[in-house]
């Protein structure tokens, strides 16, 4: 997450959020719009924060739902940060999640970095009978000394699965990394985000997701700004015996990704569908899952934890936290 200072001028996006929430449904599409992004200030955070759409749903105390926000961004005037942030609230509680990366200017030279989709998805569990309201916000900021503009070409926000199975303790099968960046280089391999061993009901199969926000270069470490970082990301899912001391079956899914410094941080979505739950002797409904991140070559990197101190809107004094790298399971 790139950081810039808070502007003194308030942004009109707060009223956009208010109007967007007046007629919410359980799914909504985003209209194309062009957003102005402020330049980097001397310190702090300065993002233009614009509400794109809102959904709302009544939930029971035991209910877990699957929230998916998809944002397409392109045609940036200069290199611009674009974050897809979802903030969900209910009386007395809430949950936030943000993922994003820098978008190249729309020259056609680097199409994979000029026209991007940022997908923010997570499990939502209020723990009480209530109505949850979720809003997608685009957080944009110029990476140059002048302001920029970028097109939000479309997207959507939805409760994609309204009833997701929980662990045996009644909580979602999910884990968000706490605040802090974890180094990835020749001496540091990371096993995060990581869902600890968890007992579940008798599910038939598991769909496992691990989203990593990977940053090129580490804070306060020398870095070649014309370089890139290559890392291997491996999603590992284990089923254990009844004592949780022996693995009875395991799955590994890997991808190698190279990210240029100019992109700075990118979302690496990992997915293991249809992990069959074994009922064989020596296997119990106890699972853990994690993403192993290994440096391959180029610049050092890092795995982003929860972002802190994010202004609610441009110029606002109120701030919040938003989870970033995380892992979760949707059972079947």
C-alpha positions, 0 to 999 in steps of 0.5 A, a space after each residue: 500500500 503506497 502512503 501519502 499525506 492527508 490533504 486539507 481539502 475534503 473530497 466530495 466522495 463522502 457524499 457519494 458514499 451516502 448516496 450509493 447506500 440509499 438503494 442497496 441490493 445484494 449485488 451491484 455493478 459499477 459505472 465507468 468513471 474517471 477519477 482524479 488522483 492527488 500527487 504524493 505529499 511530503 508525509 502521511 497519506 493522501 488518497 482520493 477515496 470514491 464510493 463505487 457501489 453498496 450492497 446490504 443484507 440481513 444476516 443471522 448470528 451464525 451466518 457467514 457470507 462471501 463478499 466479492 468486489 471486482 474493479 477494472 482500472 485502465 487509461 491512467 495519465 501517468 503511473 497511478 495507485 489503484 486500490 479496491 477497498 471494501 468496508 462492511 459495517 453493522 451496528 457495533 462492528 465491521 470488517 475491511 479489506 483492501 488490495 491494489 497495485 500501481 497502474 501504468 499509463 495507457 500507452 499500449 507498451 505494457 498491456 498487462 500493467 496498463 489494464 488491470 482487474 483488482 479483486 478483493 474477496 473475503 468471508 464476512 461474519 457479524 456474529 449477531 443478527 443484524 444487517 450488514 452494509 458493504 461498500 466498495 471504494 476506489 482509493 487512487 493516488 498519483 505516483 508523480 509530482 503532478 496529479 493524475 487521472 485513471 479510469 475505473 472501467 467497470 466492476 461489481 460488488 456482491 454477496 457471491 455466496 450468502 451461506 458459507 460453512 463455518 468451522 466447528 467453533 462456529 467461526 469462518 475458516 479464515 485468517 487475516 495477516 496482522 499489521 507489518 510487512 514480512 521480508 522475502 529474500 535469499 535469507 527469509 522465506 515466509 509462511 504467511 498468510 496462514 490458517 492454523 489447524 482448525 476442526 470442521 464439520 463433515 464437509 465433502 470438499 474445500 475450496 481454498 483461497 490465499 490472496 497475497 499482496 506482494 511488494 517489490 523492495 523492502 522498506 529502508 533497504 537499497 533497491 534498483 528502481 529499474 529492476 523487478 522481483 521474482 518470487 514463488 508462491 505456493 498454496 499448501 493445504 493439509 488434512 490431519 489425523 485426530 490428534 493433529 500431529 500427522 498429515 494424512 493428505 496434502 496439496 500444493 499449488 504454485 505460481 512464479 510471478 515477476 513484478 517490476 518495481 514500478 508496479 511496486 505491489 501486486 495481488 497474487 491470488 492463489 486457489 485450490 478448488 475441490 480439495 476432497 475431504 478424506 474419511 479414510 482411517 487416520 484422517 480427521 476433519 482437521 485442516 490448516 492452509 498457508 501460502 509459502 513465499 520464496 524469493 527467486 531472483 531480482 530485488 528483495 520483496 515483502 508480504 503486506 500485512 494489515 494496512 493502518 491509518 487509512 483516512 476514511 475519505 480524502 481530508 478526513 481526520 478519522 482513519 481505519 485499518 484494512 486487512 490485506 494478505 489473507 487466506 480462507 476456505 469455502 466448504 462444500 
